[in-house]
Amino acid sequence: MFPSKSDIQFFYEMGIYTEVDLDFYVSYGTITEEEKEQIIGGYRI
């Protein structure tokens, strides 16, 4: 089971996920490219 969008953001902010992990979730369709950029920029999705 894949994490939710808020889980992905939490793990990224904690340093557990990297940008490579976010790219995986974009390619899998869990998050969009726009949501990825928002996570990297620190915006809440």
PQR file of N, CA, C, O and H, with PARSE charges and radii, in Angstrom:
ATOM      1  N   MET A   1       0.848  -1.180   0.000 -0.4000 1.5000
ATOM      2  CA  MET A   1       0.000   0.000   0.000 -0.0000 2.0000
ATOM      3  C   MET A   1       0.894   1.245   0.000  0.5500 1.7000
ATOM      4  O   MET A   1       1.888   1.317   0.723 -0.5500 1.4000
ATOM      5  N   PHE A   2       0.522   2.201  -0.814 -0.4000 1.5000
ATOM      6  CA  PHE A   2       1.312   3.427  -0.933 -0.0000 2.0000
ATOM      7  C   PHE A   2       0.818   4.480   0.051  0.5500 1.7000
ATOM      8  O   PHE A   2      -0.364   4.507   0.394 -0.5500 1.4000
ATOM      9  H   PHE A   2      -0.285   2.143  -1.401  0.4000 1.0000
ATOM     10  N   PRO A   3       1.722   5.345   0.506 -0.5600 1.5000
ATOM     11  CA  PRO A   3       1.339   6.389   1.464  0.2800 2.0000
ATOM     12  C   PRO A   3       0.451   7.451   0.811  0.5500 1.7000
ATOM     13  O   PRO A   3       0.440   7.613  -0.410 -0.5500 1.4000
ATOM     14  N   SER A   4      -0.286   8.163   1.651 -0.4000 1.5000
ATOM     15  CA  SER A   4      -1.124   9.258   1.159 -0.0000 2.0000
ATOM     16  C   SER A   4      -0.247  10.456   0.806  0.5500 1.7000
ATOM     17  O   SER A   4       0.947  10.476   1.103 -0.5500 1.4000
ATOM     18  H   SER A   4      -0.277   8.031   2.642  0.4000 1.0000
ATOM     19  N   LYS A   5      -0.851  11.444   0.172 -0.4000 1.5000
ATOM     20  CA  LYS A   5      -0.115  12.661  -0.194 -0.0000 2.0000
ATOM     21  C   LYS A   5       0.451  13.351   1.040  0.5500 1.7000
ATOM     22  O   LYS A   5       1.591  13.815   1.028 -0.5500 1.4000
ATOM     23  H   LYS A   5      -1.822  11.428  -0.069  0.4000 1.0000
ATOM     24  N   SER A   6      -0.337  13.419   2.094 -0.4000 1.5000
ATOM     25  CA  SER A   6       0.159  14.069   3.316 -0.0000 2.0000
ATOM     26  C   SER A   6       1.280  13.256   3.962  0.5500 1.7000
ATOM     27  O   SER A   6       2.202  13.831   4.541 -0.5500 1.4000
ATOM     28  H   SER A   6      -1.263  13.042   2.104  0.4000 1.0000
ATOM     29  N   ASP A   7       1.212  11.928   3.869 -0.4000 1.5000
ATOM     30  CA  ASP A   7       2.300  11.084   4.382 -0.0000 2.0000
ATOM     31  C   ASP A   7       3.580  11.320   3.595  0.5500 1.7000
ATOM     32  O   ASP A   7       4.661  11.422   4.175 -0.5500 1.4000
ATOM     33  H   ASP A   7       0.463  11.461   3.399  0.4000 1.0000
ATOM     34  N   ILE A   8       3.460  11.408   2.275 -0.4000 1.5000
ATOM     35  CA  ILE A   8       4.624  11.658   1.422 -0.0000 2.0000
ATOM     36  C   ILE A   8       5.264  12.979   1.813  0.5500 1.7000
ATOM     37  O   ILE A   8       6.485  13.072   1.942 -0.5500 1.4000
ATOM     38  H   ILE A   8       2.582  11.325   1.803  0.4000 1.0000
ATOM     39  N   GLN A   9       4.436  14.003   2.002 -0.4000 1.5000
ATOM     40  CA  GLN A   9       4.961  15.311   2.385 -0.0000 2.0000
ATOM     41  C   GLN A   9       5.642  15.249   3.752  0.5500 1.7000
ATOM     42  O   GLN A   9       6.717  15.821   3.934 -0.5500 1.4000
ATOM     43  H   GLN A   9       3.444  13.927   1.898  0.4000 1.0000
ATOM     44  N   PHE A  10       5.034  14.568   4.698 -0.4000 1.5000
ATOM     45  CA  PHE A  10       5.609  14.435   6.036 -0.0000 2.0000
ATOM     46  C   PHE A  10       6.972  13.747   5.971  0.5500 1.7000
ATOM     47  O   PHE A  10       7.939  14.224   6.565 -0.5500 1.4000
ATOM     48  H   PHE A  10       4.161  14.104   4.550  0.4000 1.0000
ATOM     49  N   PHE A  11       7.048  12.633   5.254 -0.4000 1.5000
ATOM     50  CA  PHE A  11       8.309  11.898   5.155 -0.0000 2.0000
ATOM     51  C   PHE A  11       9.374  12.707   4.429  0.5500 1.7000
ATOM     52  O   PHE A  11      10.557  12.599   4.753 -0.5500 1.4000
ATOM     53  H   PHE A  11       6.263  12.246   4.772  0.4000 1.0000
ATOM     54  N   TYR A  12       8.973  13.516   3.451 -0.4000 1.5000
ATOM     55  CA  TYR A  12       9.937  14.375   2.760 -0.0000 2.0000
ATOM     56  C   TYR A  12      10.473  15.441   3.720  0.5500 1.7000
ATOM     57  O   TYR A  12      11.677  15.694   3.768 -0.5500 1.4000
ATOM     58  H   TYR A  12       8.012  13.603   3.188  0.4000 1.0000
ATOM     59  N   GLU A  13       9.583  16.054   4.472 -0.4000 1.5000
ATOM     60  CA  GLU A  13       9.995  17.098   5.418 -0.0000 2.0000
ATOM     61  C   GLU A  13      10.882  16.539   6.529  0.5500 1.7000
ATOM     62  O   GLU A  13      11.740  17.252   7.050 -0.5500 1.4000
ATOM     63  H   GLU A  13       8.605  15.849   4.433  0.4000 1.0000
ATOM     64  N   MET A  14      10.686  15.284   6.892 -0.4000 1.5000
ATOM     65  CA  MET A  14      11.500  14.646   7.929 -0.0000 2.0000
ATOM     66  C   MET A  14      12.846  14.162   7.377  0.5500 1.7000
ATOM     67  O   MET A  14      13.714  13.737   8.139 -0.5500 1.4000
ATOM     68  H   MET A  14       9.989  14.705   6.469  0.4000 1.0000
ATOM     69  N   GLY A  15      13.015  14.227   6.060 -0.4000 1.5000
ATOM     70  CA  GLY A  15      14.267  13.797   5.452 -0.0000 2.0000
ATOM     71  C   GLY A  15      14.323  12.311   5.142  0.5500 1.7000
ATOM     72  O   GLY A  15      15.374  11.790   4.769 -0.5500 1.4000
ATOM     73  H   GLY A  15      12.310  14.573   5.440  0.4000 1.0000
ATOM     74  N   ILE A  16      13.197  11.629   5.294 -0.4000 1.5000
ATOM     75  CA  ILE A  16      13.150  10.195   5.007 -0.0000 2.0000
ATOM     76  C   ILE A  16      13.045   9.972   3.499  0.5500 1.7000
ATOM     77  O   ILE A  16      13.700   9.084   2.954 -0.5500 1.4000
ATOM     78  H   ILE A  16      12.343  12.052   5.597  0.4000 1.0000
ATOM     79  N   TYR A  17      12.225  10.774   2.828 -0.4000 1.5000
ATOM     80  CA  TYR A  17      12.107  10.714   1.373 -0.0000 2.0000
ATOM     81  C   TYR A  17      12.965  11.801   0.752  0.5500 1.7000
ATOM     82  O   TYR A  17      13.174  12.861   1.343 -0.5500 1.4000
ATOM     83  H   TYR A  17      11.692  11.495   3.270  0.4000 1.0000
ATOM     84  N   THR A  18      13.461  11.523  -0.452 -0.4000 1.5000
ATOM     85  CA  THR A  18      14.230  12.497  -1.217 -0.0000 2.0000
ATOM     86  C   THR A  18      13.436  12.869  -2.462  0.5500 1.7000
ATOM     87  O   THR A  18      12.331  12.371  -2.680 -0.5500 1.4000
ATOM     88  H   THR A  18      13.291  10.662  -0.931  0.4000 1.0000
ATOM     89  N   GLU A  19      14.006  13.742  -3.270 -0.4000 1.5000
ATOM     90  CA  GLU A  19      13.352  14.131  -4.515 -0.0000 2.0000
ATOM     91  C   GLU A  19      13.193  12.930  -5.450  0.5500 1.7000
ATOM     92  O   GLU A  19      12.241  12.874  -6.227 -0.5500 1.4000
ATOM     93  H   GLU A  19      14.904  14.147  -3.093  0.4000 1.0000
ATOM     94  N   VAL A  20      14.104  11.988  -5.380 -0.4000 1.5000
ATOM     95  CA  VAL A  20      14.001  10.765  -6.192 -0.0000 2.0000
ATOM     96  C   VAL A  20      12.746   9.986  -5.806  0.5500 1.7000
ATOM     97  O   VAL A  20      12.043   9.464  -6.671 -0.5500 1.4000
ATOM     98  H   VAL A  20      14.878  12.034  -4.749  0.4000 1.0000
ATOM     99  N   ASP A  21      12.469   9.911  -4.513 -0.4000 1.5000
ATOM    100  CA  ASP A  21      11.254   9.237  -4.054 -0.0000 2.0000
ATOM    101  C   ASP A  21      10.011   9.957  -4.572  0.5500 1.7000
ATOM    102  O   ASP A  21       9.043   9.320  -4.988 -0.5500 1.4000
ATOM    103  H   ASP A  21      13.040  10.336  -3.810  0.4000 1.0000
ATOM    104  N   LEU A  22      10.045  11.285  -4.541 -0.4000 1.5000
ATOM    105  CA  LEU A  22       8.909  12.053  -5.053 -0.0000 2.0000
ATOM    106  C   LEU A  22       8.709  11.786  -6.539  0.5500 1.7000
ATOM    107  O   LEU A  22       7.573  11.664  -6.997 -0.5500 1.4000
ATOM    108  H   LEU A  22      10.831  11.803  -4.203  0.4000 1.0000
ATOM    109  N   ASP A  23       9.802  11.694  -7.299 -0.4000 1.5000
ATOM    110  CA  ASP A  23       9.708  11.376  -8.728 -0.0000 2.0000
ATOM    111  C   ASP A  23       9.041  10.019  -8.940  0.5500 1.7000
ATOM    112  O   ASP A  23       8.246   9.855  -9.866 -0.5500 1.4000
ATOM    113  H   ASP A  23      10.725  11.793  -6.927  0.4000 1.0000
ATOM    114  N   PHE A  24       9.359   9.052  -8.090 -0.4000 1.5000
ATOM    115  CA  PHE A  24       8.723   7.735  -8.179 -0.0000 2.0000
ATOM    116  C   PHE A  24       7.213   7.863  -7.999  0.5500 1.7000
ATOM    117  O   PHE A  24       6.443   7.286  -8.768 -0.5500 1.4000
ATOM    118  H   PHE A  24      10.004   9.185  -7.338  0.4000 1.0000
ATOM    119  N   TYR A  25       6.792   8.613  -6.993 -0.4000 1.5000
ATOM    120  CA  TYR A  25       5.360   8.757  -6.739 -0.0000 2.0000
ATOM    121  C   TYR A  25       4.659   9.533  -7.852  0.5500 1.7000
ATOM    122  O   TYR A  25       3.482   9.297  -8.122 -0.5500 1.4000
ATOM    123  H   TYR A  25       7.417   9.081  -6.368  0.4000 1.0000
ATOM    124  N   VAL A  26       5.366  10.449  -8.496 -0.4000 1.5000
ATOM    125  CA  VAL A  26       4.801  11.137  -9.663 -0.0000 2.0000
ATOM    126  C   VAL A  26       4.613  10.131 -10.793  0.5500 1.7000
ATOM    127  O   VAL A  26       3.552  10.096 -11.416 -0.5500 1.4000
ATOM    128  H   VAL A  26       6.323  10.640  -8.277  0.4000 1.0000
ATOM    129  N   SER A  27       5.623   9.314 -11.064 -0.4000 1.5000
ATOM    130  CA  SER A  27       5.533   8.346 -12.161 -0.0000 2.0000
ATOM    131  C   SER A  27       4.473   7.282 -11.882  0.5500 1.7000
ATOM    132  O   SER A  27       3.853   6.768 -12.813 -0.5500 1.4000
ATOM    133  H   SER A  27       6.484   9.342 -10.558  0.4000 1.0000
ATOM    134  N   TYR A  28       4.263   6.952 -10.622 -0.4000 1.5000
ATOM    135  CA  TYR A  28       3.249   5.969 -10.251 -0.0000 2.0000
ATOM    136  C   TYR A  28       1.848   6.571 -10.263  0.5500 1.7000
ATOM    137  O   TYR A  28       0.859   5.845 -10.360 -0.5500 1.4000
ATOM    138  H   TYR A  28       4.767   7.370  -9.866  0.4000 1.0000
ATOM    139  N   GLY A  29       1.763   7.899 -10.165 -0.4000 1.5000
ATOM    140  CA  GLY A  29       0.468   8.567 -10.207 -0.0000 2.0000
ATOM    141  C   GLY A  29      -0.110   8.904  -8.846  0.5500 1.7000
ATOM    142  O   GLY A  29      -1.259   9.332  -8.747 -0.5500 1.4000
ATOM    143  H   GLY A  29       2.567   8.489 -10.087  0.4000 1.0000
ATOM    144  N   THR A  30       0.674   8.715  -7.798 -0.4000 1.5000
ATOM    145  CA  THR A  30       0.190   9.028  -6.453 -0.0000 2.0000
ATOM    146  C   THR A  30       0.081  10.531  -6.240  0.5500 1.7000
ATOM    147  O   THR A  30      -0.864  11.007  -5.611 -0.5500 1.4000
ATOM    148  H   THR A  30       1.608   8.367  -7.879  0.4000 1.0000
ATOM    149  N   ILE A  31       1.054  11.283  -6.767 -0.4000 1.5000
ATOM    150  CA  ILE A  31       1.023  12.743  -6.718 -0.0000 2.0000
ATOM    151  C   ILE A  31       1.294  13.278  -8.123  0.5500 1.7000
ATOM    152  O   ILE A  31       1.846  12.579  -8.973 -0.5500 1.4000
ATOM    153  H   ILE A  31       1.821  10.896  -7.278  0.4000 1.0000
ATOM    154  N   THR A  32       0.900  14.517  -8.347 -0.4000 1.5000
ATOM    155  CA  THR A  32       1.161  15.147  -9.640 -0.0000 2.0000
ATOM    156  C   THR A  32       2.494  15.889  -9.586  0.5500 1.7000
ATOM    157  O   THR A  32       3.072  16.079  -8.517 -0.5500 1.4000
ATOM    158  H   THR A  32       0.452  15.084  -7.657  0.4000 1.0000
ATOM    159  N   GLU A  33       2.963  16.299 -10.747 -0.4000 1.5000
ATOM    160  CA  GLU A  33       4.203  17.085 -10.815 -0.0000 2.0000
ATOM    161  C   GLU A  33       4.031  18.392 -10.039  0.5500 1.7000
ATOM    162  O   GLU A  33       4.959  18.846  -9.370 -0.5500 1.4000
ATOM    163  H   GLU A  33       2.493  16.144 -11.617  0.4000 1.0000
ATOM    164  N   GLU A  34       2.851  18.989 -10.130 -0.4000 1.5000
ATOM    165  CA  GLU A  34       2.575  20.236  -9.396 -0.0000 2.0000
ATOM    166  C   GLU A  34       2.628  20.001  -7.885  0.5500 1.7000
ATOM    167  O   GLU A  34       3.193  20.808  -7.147 -0.5500 1.4000
ATOM    168  H   GLU A  34       2.097  18.620 -10.674  0.4000 1.0000
ATOM    169  N   GLU A  35       2.041  18.900  -7.432 -0.4000 1.5000
ATOM    170  CA  GLU A  35       2.080  18.589  -6.000 -0.0000 2.0000
ATOM    171  C   GLU A  35       3.512  18.325  -5.541  0.5500 1.7000
ATOM    172  O   GLU A  35       3.885  18.695  -4.427 -0.5500 1.4000
ATOM    173  H   GLU A  35       1.582  18.244  -8.031  0.4000 1.0000
ATOM    174  N   LYS A  36       4.308  17.694  -6.388 -0.4000 1.5000
ATOM    175  CA  LYS A  36       5.723  17.462  -6.062 -0.0000 2.0000
ATOM    176  C   LYS A  36       6.433  18.789  -5.838  0.5500 1.7000
ATOM    177  O   LYS A  36       7.168  18.949  -4.863 -0.5500 1.4000
ATOM    178  H   LYS A  36       4.005  17.394  -7.292  0.4000 1.0000
ATOM    179  N   GLU A  37       6.214  19.740  -6.740 -0.4000 1.5000
ATOM    180  CA  GLU A  37       6.854  21.050  -6.605 -0.0000 2.0000
ATOM    181  C   GLU A  37       6.374  21.769  -5.345  0.5500 1.7000
ATOM    182  O   GLU A  37       7.147  22.477  -4.700 -0.5500 1.4000
ATOM    183  H   GLU A  37       5.618  19.610  -7.532  0.4000 1.0000
ATOM    184  N   GLN A  38       5.100  21.587  -4.994 -0.4000 1.5000
ATOM    185  CA  GLN A  38       4.578  22.194  -3.771 -0.0000 2.0000
ATOM    186  C   GLN A  38       5.234  21.584  -2.540  0.5500 1.7000
ATOM    187  O   GLN A  38       5.556  22.298  -1.590 -0.5500 1.4000
ATOM    188  H   GLN A  38       4.472  21.011  -5.518  0.4000 1.0000
ATOM    189  N   ILE A  39       5.435  20.273  -2.550 -0.4000 1.5000
ATOM    190  CA  ILE A  39       6.091  19.603  -1.422 -0.0000 2.0000
ATOM    191  C   ILE A  39       7.518  20.105  -1.282  0.5500 1.7000
ATOM    192  O   ILE A  39       7.960  20.423  -0.178 -0.5500 1.4000
ATOM    193  H   ILE A  39       5.174  19.693  -3.322  0.4000 1.0000
ATOM    194  N   ILE A  40       8.238  20.178  -2.387 -0.4000 1.5000
ATOM    195  CA  ILE A  40       9.625  20.643  -2.358 -0.0000 2.0000
ATOM    196  C   ILE A  40       9.688  22.088  -1.872  0.5500 1.7000
ATOM    197  O   ILE A  40      10.608  22.465  -1.146 -0.5500 1.4000
ATOM    198  H   ILE A  40       7.880  19.919  -3.284  0.4000 1.0000
ATOM    199  N   GLY A  41       8.705  22.896  -2.276 -0.4000 1.5000
ATOM    200  CA  GLY A  41       8.671  24.300  -1.879 -0.0000 2.0000
ATOM    201  C   GLY A  41       8.181  24.529  -0.461  0.5500 1.7000
ATOM    202  O   GLY A  41       8.229  25.655   0.034 -0.5500 1.4000
ATOM    203  H   GLY A  41       7.958  22.590  -2.866  0.4000 1.0000
ATOM    204  N   GLY A  42       7.711  23.476   0.202 -0.4000 1.5000
ATOM    205  CA  GLY A  42       7.266  23.601   1.583 -0.0000 2.0000
ATOM    206  C   GLY A  42       5.808  23.971   1.745  0.5500 1.7000
ATOM    207  O   GLY A  42       5.364  24.263   2.855 -0.5500 1.4000
ATOM    208  H   GLY A  42       7.672  22.561  -0.200  0.4000 1.0000
ATOM    209  N   TYR A  43       5.044  23.963   0.641 -0.4000 1.5000
ATOM    210  CA  TYR A  43       3.620  24.276   0.736 -0.0000 2.0000
ATOM    211  C   TYR A  43       2.856  23.056   1.200  0.5500 1.7000
ATOM    212  O   TYR A  43       3.235  21.925   0.895 -0.5500 1.4000
ATOM    213  H   TYR A  43       5.404  23.725  -0.261  0.4000 1.0000
ATOM    214  N   ARG A  44       1.778  23.281   1.939 -0.4000 1.5000
ATOM    215  CA  ARG A  44       0.928  22.176   2.387 -0.0000 2.0000
ATOM    216  C   ARG A  44      -0.007  21.787   1.264  0.5500 1.7000
ATOM    217  O   ARG A  44      -0.621  22.646   0.631 -0.5500 1.4000
ATOM    218  H   ARG A  44       1.470  24.200   2.186  0.4000 1.0000
ATOM    219  N   ILE A  45      -0.118  20.483   1.013 -0.4000 1.5000
ATOM    220  CA  ILE A  45      -1.047  20.016  -0.022 -0.0000 2.0000
ATOM    221  C   ILE A  45      -2.205  19.286   0.615  0.5500 1.7000
ATOM    222  O   ILE A  45      -3.099  18.814  -0.087 -0.5500 1.4000
ATOM    223  H   ILE A  45       0.381  19.785   1.527  0.4000 1.0000
TER
END
